[in-house]
Amino acid sequence: MKPLAEHMAFYAAYHRDARNRMTHFIGVPAIAFSILIPMSWASFDISGFGIGEFGISGAMIFTAAVFVLYFMLDVPLAIAMVLFFVPVLAVAEWVGGMASQTGWWVFGIFFVGGWVFQLVGHVFEGRKPALVDNLFQILIAPIFLMAEAAFAMGYRSTLHDDVEALVPQHAPGASDGISASAS
């Protein structure tokens, strides 16, 4: 697996404009929250495994899998992601437990609204989204934003420097032989 700096450099190459990055601080969490709502509707009763009455949802499984990826990439940022996304997951599960029509409305508002913010950001950027060239970037976007917040607070300067040093070779149209579709 590539190191986090490599994944982030690919993503950063498509997000050089500060206005684009700011729209992503709204759009990415909104989209992530929205997709967890319908995932919460797929629920599995695991009370037969001797742990009491408990169900696990598709949203919980998906979030746990993404957390595993984040821990493999960077433990401190993964911990920050857990602290941020566990409440997001809890609210998505709560919304998912509401009437179906309410759940679909909340999903639609956050999903469409999140993508509007994303696409407006890319109009500022004048560049297509990174996920067009590498769909894996949809999983990198949240941890990229967490890293950006850490950088802004003066943390993880070595990671920031590593990412910035790698950005030129990942710029759209760069011809260094690195495949944009590799993950």
Secondary structure, 3 states (H helix, E strand, C coil): CCCHHHHHHHHHHCCCCHHHHHHHHHHHHHHHHHHHHHHHHCEEECHHHCCCCCEEEHHHHHHHHHHHHHHHHCHHHHHHHHHHHHHHHHHHHHHHCCCHHHHHHHHHHHHHHHHHHHHHHHHHHCCCCHHHHCCCHHHHHHHHHHHHHHHHCCCCHHHHHHHHHHHHHHCCCCCCCCCCCCC
